[in-house]
Amino acid sequence: MKYIYIIIVSILLFSCVKIPTNNYVSPLNIPANFNWKTIESKKVILSTASSIINEDGDTIAEGLSAGTYNIVAGKSSVLTIIPDPETPQTKAISGIKKYVYFPAKSKYATVFFEDLFPSKGDMDMNDIAFGLYIRYLLDNQSNVLGIEINIQPRAIGSLFALIGLAANLSSDTPIDIVQEIVHSRDPYLSPLFSTSNPGGPYQPEAGITTSQVIPITGNYRGYFNNIKDLFLNVRDVDPVTTSNAFKVTIDIIDSKIFPYSNMTFLDSAQADKINLDIFAMVFERGREIHFKGQKPTQKFSLQYFSSTRPKTDFSTSDNWVWAIISDKSIRYPKEYVKIYNAYPNFKVWAESGGIINSAWYSPSVADSLYRKSNFSYIN
């Protein structure tokens, strides 16, 4: 009954929400070729077993064997190699776990989604806001054994009752690498996903061969301790709503493990690479909201890419987007406060095509940010 109620509410909301038209012209003059990347892959060459830290002293990787690695970090990050203490030579044993972290060990990046795709929305980027922490589990030969995706729910500035999150593992060839998925809590996969096994392991979404879709949740609201309000933690007039963090672990089939160097994150398709994408859904499974440049899954409803809608790279005609990520744990704007007003350097960063002020989250306008809750924010 709970899910039937959610569907009915979603339909009613969808019919009542006023969707802005795409005739609105952004006050930002954003270069057409700007990819909106705030993170990048940094090449690191290890001559011996080492760990890697960033400019804040946070661990980015530990126990890595000698070799070449592409480490995903914020564009303003500075990585330092720390050789591990010498230990007696022992036989290499596959299965021993080494780690690569994003954005750093036990640290959270911040993901912002707008929900009115394919219309532009109000640009406050707080409709779906959460912390993201990824841990890659490697063996002694730096092959990927598994991926842990940690979600820290923070806010909902959306009127949609149905909100889902998923990960997508994709390649330029058909892919079948996932053994099972383990959720640390009740996964709440229905009604957006048909795959469900509460309390135990489950499988990627069925019916897709070009990628493997990992259901994270079909009910993002289910992790907030508030079942009566739609706006959560975006307005000062409302009480603070606590939330429950959770983890999704993707186990890779033993015979399909692959080198970490073949792993990308929120990147464009590359030959022989496996890309990890995080995306959101609102109202229905086919209404996917991706980062710019990411590909929709086979269950995406192509009606959202009609001639009057956005470009097929998930950007508008004036190159605005519905998804942004920061490698730092930063605050999101209050409801109806545009992100470029809350963060003055955001405008400079976007209009420069990402060349200037990659750390756009500093400085900020304190009164424009939601400050009643705290998730180890740096601001």
C-alpha positions in Angstrom: 0.0 0.0 0.0 2.9 2.4 0.8 4.2 2.2 -2.8 0.7 2.5 -4.3 0.3 5.7 -2.3 3.7 7.0 -3.5 2.7 6.4 -7.1 -0.6 8.2 -6.7 1.0 11.1 -5.0 3.7 11.3 -7.7 1.0 11.4 -10.5 -0.9 14.1 -8.7 2.3 16.2 -8.1 3.4 15.7 -11.7 0.1 17.0 -12.9 0.2 20.0 -10.6 3.9 21.1 -10.8 4.4 24.0 -13.1 7.3 23.1 -15.4 9.3 26.1 -16.6 9.6 26.3 -20.4 13.0 26.1 -22.1 12.6 29.7 -23.4 14.3 30.9 -20.3 17.7 32.2 -21.0 20.4 31.6 -18.4 22.1 34.7 -16.9 25.3 32.7 -17.3 27.2 32.8 -20.6 28.5 29.2 -20.5 30.8 28.0 -23.4 29.0 25.4 -25.5 31.9 22.9 -25.1 32.2 23.2 -21.3 31.8 19.7 -19.9 30.9 20.8 -16.3 33.6 18.5 -14.9 34.8 19.4 -11.4 36.8 16.2 -11.1 39.4 14.6 -13.3 41.6 11.5 -13.7 45.1 12.2 -12.5 47.9 9.9 -13.7 50.0 8.5 -10.8 53.0 6.3 -11.3 54.2 4.2 -8.3 57.7 2.8 -8.4 57.0 0.8 -5.2 54.1 -0.2 -3.0 52.6 3.1 -1.8 49.7 5.1 -0.5 48.4 8.4 -1.9 47.2 11.4 0.0 45.7 14.7 -1.1 46.6 18.3 -0.1 44.5 18.0 3.1 46.4 14.8 4.2 43.4 12.6 3.4 44.1 9.1 2.1 43.1 8.6 -1.5 44.6 5.1 -1.9 46.5 2.8 0.3 48.6 -0.4 -0.2 48.8 -0.1 -3.9 51.4 -2.1 -5.8 53.9 -0.5 -8.1 52.3 0.5 -11.3 50.4 3.3 -13.1 47.0 4.4 -11.8 44.4 6.9 -12.9 43.1 8.4 -9.7 39.9 10.4 -9.8 40.0 13.5 -7.7 38.9 17.2 -7.7 40.6 19.3 -10.3 42.2 21.5 -7.6 43.5 18.4 -5.7 47.2 17.9 -5.3 48.2 14.2 -4.8 51.3 13.1 -3.0 52.8 9.6 -3.1 53.8 8.1 0.3 55.9 4.9 -0.1 54.7 2.1 2.3 57.1 0.9 4.9 59.2 -2.0 3.6 58.0 -5.4 4.7 59.6 -8.9 4.2 58.9 -10.3 0.7 56.0 -12.7 0.8 54.2 -14.5 -2.0 51.6 -12.4 -3.6 48.1 -13.7 -2.7 45.2 -12.7 -4.9 42.2 -11.6 -3.0 44.0 -9.4 -0.5 42.2 -6.1 -0.6 43.9 -2.8 -1.4 41.8 0.3 -1.6 41.2 3.4 -3.8 38.8 6.0 -2.4 36.7 8.8 -3.8 36.9 11.5 -2.8 39.1 10.3 0.1 39.0 7.7 2.8 35.8 8.1 4.9 35.1 11.5 3.2 32.1 12.4 1.2 31.8 14.3 -2.1 28.5 16.2 -2.7 26.1 15.4 -5.4 23.4 17.9 -6.5 20.5 17.1 -8.8 17.7 19.3 -10.3 14.5 17.3 -10.7 12.6 19.1 -13.5 14.4 17.4 -16.3 13.9 18.0 -19.2 12.9 21.6 -18.3 15.6 23.7 -16.7 14.2 24.1 -13.2 15.0 26.8 -10.7 18.8 26.2 -10.5 19.0 25.9 -6.8 20.5 22.4 -7.3 19.0 21.0 -4.0 16.2 18.8 -5.3 18.2 15.7 -4.6 21.3 16.3 -2.5 23.5 13.7 -0.9 27.0 12.8 0.1 28.9 10.2 -2.0 31.8 8.1 -0.8 33.2 5.3 -3.1 35.6 2.6 -2.0 37.2 0.4 -4.7 38.3 -3.0 -3.4 41.4 -4.3 -5.2 43.5 -7.5 -5.0 47.2 -7.7 -4.9 47.4 -7.3 -8.7 45.3 -4.2 -8.5 42.2 -5.9 -10.1 38.8 -4.6 -9.0 37.1 -7.2 -6.7 34.2 -4.9 -5.7 32.9 -1.4 -5.4 31.3 0.1 -2.3 29.0 3.1 -2.9 28.1 4.9 0.3 25.2 7.4 0.2 24.6 10.0 2.9 21.1 11.5 2.3 21.1 15.2 3.0 18.1 17.0 1.4 15.1 16.9 -0.8 13.9 20.1 -2.5 11.7 18.2 -4.8 7.9 17.9 -4.8 8.1 14.4 -6.5 7.2 11.6 -4.1 9.1 9.0 -6.3 12.8 9.6 -6.3 15.3 6.9 -7.2 19.1 6.5 -7.4 21.1 4.0 -9.4 24.6 3.3 -10.6 25.5 2.2 -14.1 28.5 0.2 -15.1 28.9 0.5 -18.8 31.4 -0.2 -21.6 31.6 0.0 -25.3 30.8 -3.7 -25.5 28.2 -5.8 -23.8 29.0 -6.2 -20.1 28.2 -8.9 -17.5 30.6 -8.6 -14.6 28.4 -8.3 -11.5 28.1 -11.3 -9.2 25.7 -9.8 -6.7 24.8 -6.6 -4.9 24.5 -6.3 -1.2 22.6 -3.4 0.5 23.4 -2.4 4.1 19.7 -1.6 4.7 16.3 -2.5 3.3 17.0 -1.4 -0.3 13.5 0.0 -0.9 13.8 -0.9 -4.6 10.1 -1.0 -5.5 8.3 0.6 -7.3 11.0 1.9 -9.7 13.0 -1.4 -9.8 11.6 -4.9 -10.1 14.8 -6.5 -8.6 14.3 -6.9 -4.9 15.5 -9.2 -2.1 15.2 -7.3 1.2 17.8 -8.2 3.7 20.0 -10.1 1.2 21.9 -9.9 -2.0 20.2 -8.9 -5.3 21.1 -8.6 -9.0 21.6 -5.8 -11.5 18.5 -4.6 -13.2 17.3 -7.2 -15.8 17.0 -6.6 -19.5 20.0 -4.5 -20.2 23.1 -5.8 -22.0 25.1 -2.7 -22.9 25.5 -1.8 -19.3 24.7 -3.1 -15.8 22.4 -0.9 -13.8 22.8 -1.2 -10.1 19.6 -0.2 -8.2 20.7 1.9 -5.2 17.2 2.9 -4.1 13.7 3.2 -5.6 12.6 5.3 -2.6 15.2 8.0 -1.7 12.7 9.5 0.7 12.7 6.2 2.7 16.0 7.1 4.3 14.7 10.3 5.8 13.0 10.2 9.2 10.0 12.2 8.0 7.1 10.7 6.1 4.8 13.7 6.1 6.7 16.5 4.4 7.9 16.8 0.8 10.6 19.5 1.3 13.3 18.2 3.6 16.2 20.2 4.9 16.0 23.0 2.3 13.9 25.7 4.1 14.6 27.4 7.4 11.0 27.4 8.4 11.0 23.6 8.5 12.4 21.4 11.3 15.6 19.5 10.5 15.0 16.0 9.3 17.6 13.4 10.2 18.5 10.7 7.7 20.1 7.2 7.5 23.3 6.7 5.5 23.6 3.4 3.7 26.0 1.4 1.6 25.6 -0.7 -1.6 28.4 -3.2 -2.4 28.9 -4.5 -5.9 30.8 -7.8 -6.0 32.5 -8.6 -9.3 32.5 -12.1 -10.7 35.8 -13.8 -9.9 36.4 -14.7 -13.6 35.5 -11.1 -14.7 37.8 -9.0 -12.5 39.6 -6.3 -14.3 42.5 -3.9 -13.6 41.6 -0.7 -11.7 43.4 1.2 -14.5 40.4 0.1 -16.7 38.0 1.9 -14.4 36.6 5.4 -15.0 34.1 7.5 -13.1 31.6 9.9 -14.8 33.7 9.8 -17.9 32.9 9.5 -21.6 32.9 6.1 -23.2 36.4 4.7 -23.9 37.5 1.5 -25.6 38.2 -1.3 -23.1 37.2 0.9 -20.1 34.4 0.3 -17.6 32.7 3.6 -16.6 30.8 4.1 -13.3 27.9 6.6 -13.6 25.6 7.7 -10.8 22.1 8.9 -11.9 18.7 9.8 -10.5 15.2 9.2 -11.5 12.0 11.1 -10.7 8.3 10.1 -11.2 9.1 7.0 -13.3 12.0 4.7 -14.2 12.4 6.1 -17.7 12.9 9.7 -16.5 16.7 9.5 -15.8 18.8 12.5 -14.8 22.4 12.1 -15.7 25.6 14.1 -15.5 26.5 15.8 -18.8 28.1 13.5 -21.2 26.7 10.3 -19.6 24.6 7.9 -21.7 21.0 7.0 -20.7 20.3 3.3 -20.1 18.1 1.2 -22.3 15.1 1.9 -20.0 15.3 5.7 -20.6 12.2 7.1 -22.2 13.3 8.7 -25.4 10.4 11.2 -25.3 12.6 13.3 -23.0 15.0 13.7 -26.0 12.4 15.0 -28.4 13.2 18.0 -30.7 11.9 20.5 -28.2 13.8 19.0 -25.3 17.4 19.2 -24.2 20.4 17.9 -26.1 21.1 14.2 -25.8 24.2 14.8 -23.7 22.0 15.9 -20.8 22.6 19.7 -21.2 20.3 22.5 -22.4 20.7 24.6 -25.5 22.5 27.1 -23.4 24.6 24.4 -21.7 23.0 24.3 -18.3 22.9 20.9 -16.6 20.8 18.9 -14.0 23.7 17.3 -12.1 26.8 18.7 -10.5 29.4 17.1 -8.2 31.9 18.6 -5.8 34.8 16.5 -4.5 34.3 18.3 -1.1 31.5 18.0 1.4 29.9 21.4 0.8 26.5 23.0 1.7 23.7 23.3 -0.9 21.6 26.4 -1.5 18.3 27.0 0.3 15.2 26.5 -1.7 14.8 28.9 -4.6 18.3 30.3 -4.2 20.2 29.8 -7.4 23.5 28.1 -6.9 25.5 30.8 -8.7 24.1 33.4 -6.2 25.0 31.2 -3.2 28.5 30.6 -4.6 29.7 33.7 -6.4 32.7 31.9 -8.0 30.4 29.3 -9.5 29.5 31.9 -12.2 33.2 32.6 -12.9 34.0 28.9 -13.0 31.2 28.1 -15.4 31.7 31.0 -17.7 35.4 30.3 -18.0 34.6 26.8 -19.1 36.1 25.4 -15.9 39.5 27.0 -16.3 39.1 29.5 -13.5 38.1 28.9 -9.9 37.7 25.1 -10.0 37.2 25.4 -6.2 34.0 27.4 -6.9 32.5 26.6 -3.5 34.7 29.2 -1.8 33.7 31.9 -0.9 30.0 31.5 -0.2 27.1 33.6 0.8 26.3 32.3 4.2 22.6 33.4 4.3 22.0 31.6 0.9 23.1 28.2 2.1 21.1 25.7 4.3 22.9 25.7 7.6 20.5 24.0 10.0 22.2 20.6 9.5 25.8 19.6 9.3 27.5 16.7 7.4 31.2 17.6 8.1 30.9 20.5 5.7 34.0 22.5 5.0 31.9 25.6 4.7 
